[in-house]
Every structure is written in structure tokens, then in C-alpha cells.
Amino acid sequence: MTVSEKITIKKYPLARGLFWLGAVFFNFCLMATAVAEQMPPVTVLYPDVQPPYRGVLEQMVAGVTDEARNRASSYPVSDSFDVDDLRRRLVKQDGGAIIGLGRRGMETVKALRVDKPTVIGALMITPESTPHGFSGISLIPDPALLFVRLRQLAPQVKRVHIVLNPDTNAWLIGLAREAARGQGLELMVYEARDIRALARLYRDVLGTTRGVADALWLPPDGEGLDERTVLPMVLQEAWERNVVVFSNSASHVKRGALFALYPDNYLMGRSLVTLAMNLAKGRSATVSPLQDLLIAVNLRTAEHLNLDTRIQQQRGFDLTFP
């Protein structure tokens, strides 16, 4: 810098400010580049399927790629996928993590038998169903977030009813009981171990409800909830009794449930990378419910239940029906 340039900077505060701002920005770019270089490579395996499910997986992969700062390699897994070739490449790779999406992605990761931090997603997993040493994010929505939304949309609700199989939902029940206490809700769990009993329980449970003080939570795995027979019956009975119905499926909202929290696929992909990096840093393997969620609301059902959604609409719903 010349003497005249120094004088100019001292004389004009704006020029001096811009000079230092430029210097700070330059240093920030250097730091960002260094961080990107430190990000270990991420390998993503996902099922080679047809639309529309393929689009869902590609949204997750896009989230992984962005969070991994473009250091992600993705592989659609088909019947002809060469597991041995990928294993050889991963063994030669310094560091890195693996993400398996869907059932086929998880099974392929298990078949690789590579000692790298591994995370699975896009599955209804529980700690018991997840391979030892793997971390994961389940497609089961976090009950705490469901109950917060329930409180916002239908503050009159005091009891939440859910019909499910305890053998496959023990983890969910534990999370839900704690979340219900946090929101001052009474959780009523009805257990049945076969589909016929589960379907029969829905009518019995709805017969005990008392209007908008009650809500029915449709199970995340959909067990016992036949879309052609049981679901229409449940929604019709709930409508007639003014009972709030909520789930994790936007299609249920389209058919008359009040609301659903469903996956934000892109953000889930980013969260899977964060989980993988935590594993790489030596943290214990964990399985968590899904917190990257969008909301769908049926405004006709809300009007029928005399619920005021105007404030909520200002905050924004991701999908509204009809």
C-alpha cells in the first residue's frame, strides 16, 4: 500500500471500513476453504427405484451433498450393483463415512463390511432394529414435535389415543409418554398384537371419545390401518364425533385428518451427514426420531372442529387441503 493510499483510508472512514471488511471477508473465505478441505468424504447408497420414491431419495441425497460440501459420492443400488468393487475403493479411502438410505441401502452397507462411521435413514427404524454400531434417523416423527403442533392447532385436546402393536413400537411408546407429560396431555395407549385386533380396537376407542377434548394419533408405521376399509371408517367416526385426528402422512390429511407432520427430505439428508460426522468424532451410535418435518393441514376439518387456524396460517403451513 502506498503512502497516498494510507492517507486516503485515514481521511475517509467509509473507505477504511470497506478495506477492513474486505480483509475480514478474505480471511473468512480462507477459513471456509480450510473447513471444506477437512470434511471427510461421504458415500451414499440408496435404492435404484422408480418415481415418485426416487425423487424423495434424490432430495435426501441433495441434502447430503450440500452438507458434505460436495464431498459426497452417491450410488443407486440395483440388482447388478458391484459391492466388492465399492468395498475395495472404500478400503483405500482415507477416513470418510457411509450413509445407507432405505432397506436396500441399509442391507448393502451391511454387506460392505467396511470399518467406517455408518448412518442409515429413510426407514422406520428403532434402536432395536438398527444394526449394531450404526447410527440412524428414523422416519418416525418426534412425538414431542407432534404434540407441540397439536397444542397449537387444537389447544382444547386433553387426551391422545393411539392404537398399536407394543412388540414393534416399544421405543415410540416410551418417547410418546415423556412427550405427552411435557405438554400436559394424557396418553392413552391401546395394545393389540395382530392386525385384526388392531382394526377392531379403532371403533372401540372412538366410542370412548368425547369431542374436541380427544385426539386420535394414527400410528407412524400404519400397522392395522387398512387404507380401503379401516382408515375411511376411522375418519368418518372422528368427523361425526368431532375428534381430532393426526398422523405422519399428508395423504391422511387430504382424506380428512386435521394435520400431519411428514419428512423434509432435504433437511433430513443434511442431518444424516451431521450424525455421521458425530460418529466420526467418536460419539456413541444413536437412533433418533425424525425432527426435520413439514406440516400439512386440512382447513375444512379445522373449520368443522371450530379451530382457529388464522394465526397458524400466518406462520405458514407447508401443505393445505382441500
C-alpha positions in Angstrom: 0.0 0.0 0.0 1.4 3.4 -1.0 1.6 6.5 1.3 -1.2 8.2 -0.6 -3.4 5.1 -0.2 -2.8 5.1 3.6 -3.7 8.8 3.8 -6.9 8.2 1.8 -8.0 5.5 4.1 -7.4 7.6 7.2 -9.2 10.6 5.7 -12.3 8.7 4.6 -13.8 6.4 7.3 -16.1 4.7 4.8 -13.1 3.7 2.7 -11.3 2.4 5.8 -14.4 0.4 6.8 -14.6 -1.2 3.4 -11.0 -2.0 3.4 -11.2 -3.9 6.7 -14.5 -5.5 5.7 -12.7 -6.8 2.6 -9.9 -8.2 4.7 -12.3 -9.9 7.0 -14.2 -11.5 4.1 -11.0 -12.7 2.6 -9.9 -14.4 5.8 -13.4 -15.9 6.1 -13.1 -17.4 2.6 -9.7 -18.9 3.6 -11.2 -20.4 6.8 -14.3 -21.8 4.8 -12.0 -23.4 2.3 -9.9 -25.0 5.1 -13.1 -26.4 6.7 -14.3 -27.8 3.4 -10.9 -29.5 2.9 -11.2 -31.1 6.4 -14.7 -32.5 5.7 -14.2 -36.3 5.2 -15.8 -37.9 2.1 -19.3 -39.3 2.4 -20.6 -42.3 0.5 -24.4 -42.5 0.0 -26.1 -45.7 -1.1 -29.8 -45.7 -2.0 -32.3 -48.0 -3.8 -32.4 -47.6 -7.6 -36.2 -47.2 -7.7 -38.8 -45.6 -10.0 -40.6 -42.2 -9.4 -42.1 -40.9 -7.2 -40.0 -42.6 -4.5 -36.8 -41.9 -6.4 -37.5 -38.2 -6.2 -37.8 -38.5 -2.4 -34.4 -40.2 -2.2 -32.8 -37.7 -4.6 -33.9 -34.8 -2.3 -32.2 -36.6 0.6 -29.0 -37.1 -1.5 -29.1 -33.4 -2.4 -29.2 -32.5 1.3 -26.3 -34.9 2.0 -24.2 -33.4 -0.9 -24.8 -29.8 0.3 -24.0 -30.6 4.0 -20.9 -32.6 3.0 -19.7 -29.5 0.9 -19.8 -31.5 -2.3 -17.6 -34.3 -0.9 -20.3 -36.9 -1.3 -20.5 -39.8 -3.8 -23.9 -41.3 -4.3 -24.7 -44.8 -5.7 -28.1 -46.1 -6.7 -28.2 -49.7 -5.8 -29.7 -52.1 -8.3 -29.6 -55.9 -8.6 -26.3 -55.6 -10.6 -24.6 -53.3 -8.1 -20.9 -54.4 -7.6 -20.5 -54.4 -3.8 -17.0 -55.8 -4.0 -15.7 -53.0 -6.2 -17.1 -50.3 -3.9 -15.6 -52.2 -0.9 -12.1 -52.0 -2.4 -12.4 -48.3 -3.1 -13.7 -47.6 0.4 -10.9 -49.6 2.0 -8.3 -47.4 0.1 -10.1 -44.2 1.1 -8.7 -42.2 4.0 -11.4 -41.6 6.5 -14.9 -40.9 5.4 -18.4 -42.1 6.4 -21.2 -44.1 4.8 -24.9 -43.3 4.6 -27.5 -46.0 3.6 -31.0 -45.0 2.6 -33.9 -47.3 2.6 -34.0 -51.0 3.2 -31.7 -51.8 0.3 -29.3 -49.1 1.2 -29.0 -50.5 4.7 -28.6 -54.1 3.5 -25.9 -53.0 1.1 -24.0 -51.1 3.8 -24.1 -54.2 6.0 -22.8 -56.3 3.1 -19.9 -53.9 2.5 -18.4 -54.8 5.9 -16.2 -51.7 5.9 -15.0 -50.2 9.2 -16.3 -46.6 8.8 -18.8 -44.5 10.6 -22.2 -45.6 9.2 -25.6 -43.9 9.3 -28.9 -45.2 8.0 -32.1 -43.3 7.2 -35.4 -43.3 5.1 -36.6 -46.2 7.2 -39.0 -46.8 10.1 -36.1 -47.9 12.3 -35.8 -48.2 16.1 -32.8 -48.8 18.3 -33.6 -52.5 18.4 -33.9 -52.9 14.6 -30.8 -50.9 13.8 -27.5 -52.9 13.1 -25.0 -52.7 16.0 -22.7 -49.8 15.7 -24.8 -47.9 13.2 -26.5 -44.5 13.9 -29.7 -43.6 12.3 -32.6 -41.2 11.9 -36.0 -42.9 11.9 -38.9 -41.9 9.7 -41.0 -41.9 12.9 -41.7 -38.3 13.7 -40.6 -37.0 17.1 -43.7 -37.2 19.3 -42.6 -34.1 21.1 -42.9 -32.1 17.9 -46.3 -33.7 17.1 -47.7 -32.8 20.4 -46.4 -29.2 20.2 -48.3 -28.8 16.9 -51.3 -30.5 18.4 -51.3 -28.0 21.2 -51.0 -25.1 18.8 -53.8 -26.2 16.5 -56.2 -27.8 19.0 -55.5 -26.4 22.5 -58.7 -28.0 23.8 -57.3 -31.5 23.5 -56.6 -33.2 26.8 -56.2 -36.9 25.8 -54.3 -38.5 22.9 -55.3 -42.1 21.9 -53.1 -44.4 19.9 -53.7 -48.0 18.8 -50.6 -50.0 18.1 -48.6 -53.2 18.4 -46.4 -52.9 21.5 -43.9 -55.5 20.2 -42.9 -53.2 17.3 -43.5 -49.8 18.9 -42.0 -50.0 22.4 -39.5 -47.3 21.6 -42.2 -45.0 20.3 -44.4 -45.5 23.3 -41.6 -44.5 25.6 -40.8 -41.4 23.7 -44.5 -40.5 23.5 -45.2 -40.9 27.2 -42.4 -38.5 28.0 -43.5 -36.0 25.3 -47.2 -36.1 26.5 -46.2 -35.3 30.0 -44.2 -32.3 28.7 -47.3 -30.9 27.0 -49.8 -31.7 29.8 -51.5 -34.4 27.8 -52.9 -37.8 28.9 -51.6 -40.5 26.6 -54.0 -43.5 26.2 -52.2 -46.5 24.6 -54.3 -49.4 23.3 -52.2 -52.6 22.5 -53.0 -55.4 20.2 -50.6 -57.9 18.6 -52.4 -58.8 15.4 -53.9 -56.7 12.6 -57.5 -58.0 13.1 -57.4 -56.9 16.8 -55.8 -53.6 15.9 -58.6 -52.8 13.4 -61.3 -53.8 15.9 -59.9 -51.5 18.6 -60.3 -48.4 16.5 -64.1 -48.5 16.6 -64.0 -49.3 20.4 -61.5 -46.4 21.1 -63.6 -43.9 19.1 -66.6 -45.0 21.1 -64.9 -43.7 24.3 -64.0 -40.3 22.9 -65.7 -37.0 24.0 -65.4 -34.5 21.2 -62.5 -32.0 20.8 -61.1 -32.9 24.2 -59.8 -36.1 22.5 -57.4 -36.7 19.7 -56.5 -39.9 17.8 -52.9 -40.4 16.7 -52.6 -42.7 13.8 -49.5 -45.0 14.2 -46.4 -44.0 12.2 -46.0 -47.4 10.7 -49.6 -47.7 9.6 -50.0 -51.2 11.1 -53.6 -52.3 11.2 -54.8 -49.2 9.4 -56.1 -50.6 6.1 -56.4 -47.6 3.6 -59.5 -49.1 2.0 -61.6 -50.1 5.0 -60.2 -49.1 8.4 -59.0 -45.6 7.5 -62.2 -44.4 6.0 -64.2 -45.8 9.0 -61.8 -44.0 11.4 -62.0 -40.7 9.7 -65.8 -40.8 9.3 -66.3 -41.7 13.0 -63.9 -39.0 14.1 -65.7 -36.4 11.9 -69.0 -37.3 13.4 -67.7 -37.2 17.0 -65.6 -34.0 16.5 -62.4 -35.9 17.3 -59.0 -34.5 16.2 -57.0 -37.0 14.0 -53.3 -36.5 13.2 -50.6 -38.7 11.7 -47.3 -38.6 9.8 -48.9 -38.9 6.3 -50.1 -36.0 4.2 -52.4 -38.3 2.3 -54.4 -38.8 5.6 -54.8 -35.1 5.8 -56.1 -35.0 2.2 -58.7 -37.5 3.3 -59.8 -35.6 6.4 -57.3 -35.9 9.2 -56.6 -32.5 10.8 -52.8 -32.4 10.4 -49.7 -34.5 9.7 -46.0 -33.9 10.2 -44.1 -35.5 7.3 -40.4 -35.6 6.3 -38.5 -32.7 5.0 -36.3 -34.9 2.8 -33.6 -32.3 2.0 -33.1 -31.3 5.7 -33.1 -35.0 6.7 -30.2 -35.6 4.3 -28.2 -32.7 5.9 -29.0 -34.2 9.4 -27.7 -37.6 8.4 -24.3 -36.0 7.5 -24.2 -34.3 10.9 -24.9 -37.6 12.6 -22.2 -39.3 10.5 -19.6 -36.6 11.5 -20.5 -37.0 15.2 -19.8 -40.8 14.8 -16.5 -40.0 13.1 -15.6 -37.8 16.1 -16.0 -40.8 18.4 -19.6 -40.2 19.7 -21.7 -43.2 20.6 -24.1 -44.6 18.0 -27.7 -43.3 18.4 -31.1 -43.7 16.7 -33.3 -40.7 16.9 -36.9 -39.9 15.8 -37.3 -37.5 12.8 -37.2 -33.8 13.6 -36.9 -32.4 10.1 -40.6 -32.1 9.5 -43.1 -30.3 7.3 -46.8 -29.8 8.2 -49.9 -30.5 6.2 -53.3 -29.2 7.5 -56.9 -29.8 6.4 -58.6 -26.4 6.7 -62.1 -27.9 6.1 -61.6 -30.2 9.0 -60.3 -27.4 11.2 -63.4 -25.3 10.3 -65.6 -28.3 11.2 -63.9 -28.6 14.6 -64.2 -24.9 15.2 -60.5 -24.4 15.3 -59.0 -21.0 14.5 -56.1 -21.6 12.1 -55.6 -17.9 11.0 -52.6 -17.3 13.4 -51.1 -20.6 12.3 -51.6 -19.7 8.6 -49.6 -16.6 9.2 -46.7 -18.7 10.5 -47.1 -20.9 7.4 -48.3 -24.4 6.6 -46.4 -26.4 4.0 -49.4 -28.1 2.6 -53.1 -27.2 3.0 -56.2 -29.2 1.9 -58.6 -29.1 0.2 
